[in-house]
Amino acid sequence: MDALPVIAVTSGEPAGIGPELCLRLVERSFGARLVVLADRQLMAARAEATGFPGKLREWDAALPAEPGTLDILHLPLATESIAGRLDPANSPYVLALLDRALAGCRTGEFGAMVTAPVHKGVINAAGVPFTGHTEYLAEKTATPRVVMMLAGGDLRVALVTTHLPLKDVAAAVTATALEETVRILHADMGAKFGFETPRILVAGLNPHAGEGGYLGREEIEVIAPVLDKLRAEGMTLIGPLPADTMFTPPMLVQGDCVLAMYHDQGLTALKYATFGNGINVTLGLPVIRTSVDHGTALELAQTTRAGTGRADPGSLFVAVEQAIAMVARVLARTVAKAVAKAARRSAERP
């Protein structure tokens, strides 16, 4: 338990700000070993362009961490990457970074994975259907349902549906989807955030939470019955609430997290309050994964050619810190359960 955890950081879309953000990790001291998954030549080029003051080193788990040194686990680009210019040829490389980090987490080589932003459009342009990290990691781990959560400060917002056109949302908010989402959220609020009895604020789907059925019946026919069922099991669920008032301070203090029905319903408020210091967390996976709360910012990446390096690493720093904290919580919980189990066995012996 005294060994530092190893956190894998994927550098994301090579034409975006991900590589530059990863270089900035040397500016902080973290309570973990960090290894950046990236093409070594790409990182060297971005280091030169941004005036990186540190040193790049090939990853070797046996070597101790060195201040000012960034460890790189090399995965090769398919073709040279130019900052600010997308190239579908490098999309398999982007996915290979995720696959390698995930594989390391599943074997115990890494304690968690932190992901820099990817560009959904260019991955799809390469012929690979891709709606986001959340869905990709769920498919790769054969996890039937995962939950996307963004967190910043004391605000945590999870989603029932993620990257769907608005016209498809109502049909996707089913009793099964809602119940499975709440169960995952409740479990991981304990395991990963330390809330053993979390209070969950649940939004309605329609304006004014349906206005008693006048503005929609999903609250009456789908949401409320599921919440009643889970309350009977002991969960603390508040709602369904009108989403336009749920994010006011008097309501937020009543809960430890918020469950929104769709992407913009929940994340508009979260990003307004915390953008640049928020993170994305995938709940329900067999591994710990956090991410930044922003995109590839190609226009900022272009400035690295001139050495200006204007990308803000704040969200990546928080994502790494939260991943480390989650590793510690999960480990402490595992140890506590093992100790309790051993105590029970000892008590049962004659």
N, C-alpha and C positions, 0 to 999 in steps of 0.2 A: 504493500500500500504506500510505501515511501517513494517509489519510483514515479518520476514525472510522466503523465500521460503523453502520448504522441498524437498530435492533431494534424490530420491531412488537410491541406488547403488547396483546392483546385483553382487554377488561375483563370478559367473561363474562356470566353471568346477572345482569341489572340489579338484581334483588331481593336478591341475595346480597352477599357481602363483596368480590367482585371489584373494583367501583369504588373502594371504600375502600382496598383493598390497593394499587391503582394510584396513588392519591394519595400513599401513603407512599413511593413511589419517589424523591421529591425529598429524602428523608432521606439518601440515599447518593450518592456520586459514582461513576459507572460509566465504563468505558473505551469508551463508545459513545454515539451519539445514541439516545434512547428516544422513541418516539411511541406514545401510548395511543389505541387505536381505541375510541371510545365516543360516546355522545350528549353533546353539550356541556352541555345543560341538566341532564342527570342528574348529570354530574360536578360542576357548579356547586352543585347542591343537596346532594350528599354532602359537598362541601368545606365548605359552610356548616354542615352538621349536625355535622361532626367537628372543626370549628375548624381547618381546613387553613391552615397558616401561609404557604403559597406562593402562586404565581400560575398561573392557567390561561391558555394561549395557543393560538391556532389554529396547527396544524402548517404549517410552511413549511420545506422542506428547505434553502432558501437562507439561512435565519436561523441564526446561531450559537446553540449551547446557552447557556442562562442558568442559573446556580445558583438553586435554589428555584423554578424554573419548569417546569411540566409541559405538554408539547406534546400537543394533542388533535387527532386526525384524526376529524372529526365524521361519524358515521353516525346517522341519526335513529331514535329509538324509534317503535314503532307506536302506543303509548299510554303515558301517564304510569306510571312504575314507583314502587311504594311499597316501601321497604326491608322485607324479611322476608315479603312477600306475592307469591307466584308468580302470573303471568298468562300463559296460553298465547299471548295475542295478541302478546307480545314475542318469541316463539321465532324467527320469521323474522329479527328483528334480531340475535339471538345468532348465528345461522348466517351472517348477512351479515358480521359482524365476522370470522369465520373465513375466509370467502371472500375478503374484501378483503385480509387479511393474507397469505393464501396466494398470491393474485394478485401482490402486491407482491414476495413472495419469489421467485416464478418469473420475474419480469421483471428482478430485480436491484435494484429500488427498496429493498427491505429485505434485510439479510443473514440474518435469522432471525426466527422468530415465537415468542413466549412467550404461553402461554394461561392466563388466570385461569379458575377453575372454572365449569362449566356444570351445569345440572340436567337429567339425562337424562329424568326423569319428565315434566317440563312440556313438553319438546320433543316427546315422544311424544304427550302430551295434545293438542298442536296438530295432530296428524295426520301428523307427520314421523317415520318410523322412524329411531331414533337409538340406537346402543349405546355411543357414546363418541367422543372426539376422534380416537383412533387409527384406528378403522374409517372415520370420516367423511373424514379427510384421505387415507386410502388410496383410497377411492372417488373422491374429487375429483381425485386425481392419476393415476388409472388404474394404481395400483401393485398388482400381484397379491398381494403379501404384505408386510406391515410387521411390526415387532416392537416390542412395548411393553416398555419398561425403566423401572424406578424406580431411582434412585441417591441415595445419601446418604453422606457421608464417603468411606470406602474401599470401601463395599459397593455393588455394582451387580447388580440382579436383573432378568433378562429372562424373558419368558413365551412358551411355545409356543402356548397358548390364552389368551384374555383374558376377555371378559364372556360366559361360557357358564354355563348351569345345570350343576351338578356331575354330574347324570345323563348329560350329553352329552359330558363331557370325554374319556372313554376312546376313544370312536369318533372324536374329532377329533384325537387324537394318532396320526397316521399317519406312515409313513416319509417321505412327501413333505413333509408339514408340518414334521416335525422337521428334515429335511435343509435345507430352504429357510430355516428359522429360524436354524439354526446358521451357515449361510453368511452371512446378513445380519449376524448378531451378530459374527461373526469380522471381517467387512469394516469395520463401523462402529466396532468397538473400536479399529481402527487409524486410520480416517479422522477420527473425532470425539473419541476419548478418548486417542489417541496410543500405544496398545499395538499395535505392529506384529506381534508374535507372542503374542497373548493366550492365557492359560491359562483354560479354561472348565470350571467344575464343573457337571456335568449331573445333575439329580435323576432318580430313578426316578419312576414314576407311583404305584405301590402302596406300602403300608406295608413297611418293610424292603427297599425296591427289589424287591419280589416274593418275597423269601425263597426264591430258587432255583426259582421257579415255583409254590411252594405258595400264595402269596397273590396270584397273578396272573402272566400270561405276557407282558405287554406289554414288560417289560424284555428278555426273551429273544428275542421274535419281532420287535419293532419297534425299540426304542431301541438296544440293543447293536449290531445289524448296521449301523445308520446311523453310529454313532460309530466303528465299526471302519473303515467305508468312508472317512470323512473323516480319520481318523488316518493312513490310508495316503497321503493327499494332503499330510500334513505338519502338520495341525492338532493342537494340544495340548488334548485333551478328556479329562476325568477323570470317570468314571462308567460306568453309572448308579449314583448314590449314594442311600442312604436319606435322605429329606428331613429326618427328625427329627434327624439328626446332622450333616448337611451344613453347617448354620449355626453350628456350634461353632467357636471360634477356631482350634483345630488344623487344621481342614479349610479354613477360609476363607483362611488364609495361603498355601495351595497354589494359589489361583486369583486371577485378576484380575476375574472376574465369575461369576455363577451363572445357570444356565438352569433354570427351574422349568417343570413341565408345565402348571400351571394357576394361576389368579389367587391364591387364598388360600394355596396351598402356598408361594409365594415371597414374597408381599407382606405377610403377617402378620409374618414375621420382620423384613423391611425396615422396615416402619412402626413396629414396636416399637423398633427401634434408632435410627431417624432422624426420626420424625414431627415435622413443623414445619421441618425443615431438609433434607428430601429433595426430589427433583424427579422428574418424569415426562419421559421422552425417547422420541420415536418414531423408531425405527431403520428404515432402508430407504427412506425418503421421498427425493424429489429436492430437498427443502429441509430446513433445520434447524428442528426444533420441540422446545421444552421446555415444561414446565408445572409447576404446583404439585402437591403430593402429597396435597391435601385437597379437600373439597367446598365447596359454596356457603355452608354455615354460616348458614342463614337466621336462626337464633335470635340469632347475633351481629350480623347485619346490622340487626336490629330496634333494637339499642342505638344505632345511629347517629342515630336520631331524637332521642335525648337528648344527643347530642354526646359519647358516651363513647368510641367508636371502639376497641373492645377486640380487634379482629382482629389476628393476628400476621402480619406481612409476611415473616417469615424465609424461607419456602419460595419466595416470589416473588423475593426478592433473589437467592437461590441459583440459581433458574431463569434469571434474566437473566444472572448472572455466567457460568454454564455455557454459555449460548447464545453469549455473546461469545467465550469460550475456544474453542468449537467452530468458530466462524467463522474465528478465527485459525489453528486447526490445518488446516482444510480449505484455506484460502488458501495457507498455507505449503506444504502438500502439492502443491497445484496448481502453484505457482511452481517447486518442486523438480523436479517431473516435466517442466515446460516447459524448465527449464535443462538437465536431463539429456538431453532429446530434442534440444535445440539442439547440445549437446556431441557427441552421436552423429553428427548430420548433419555437423558440422564435421570430425569425424574421418574420415568416409567420403569427404570431398571429396579429389580427387587433388591 
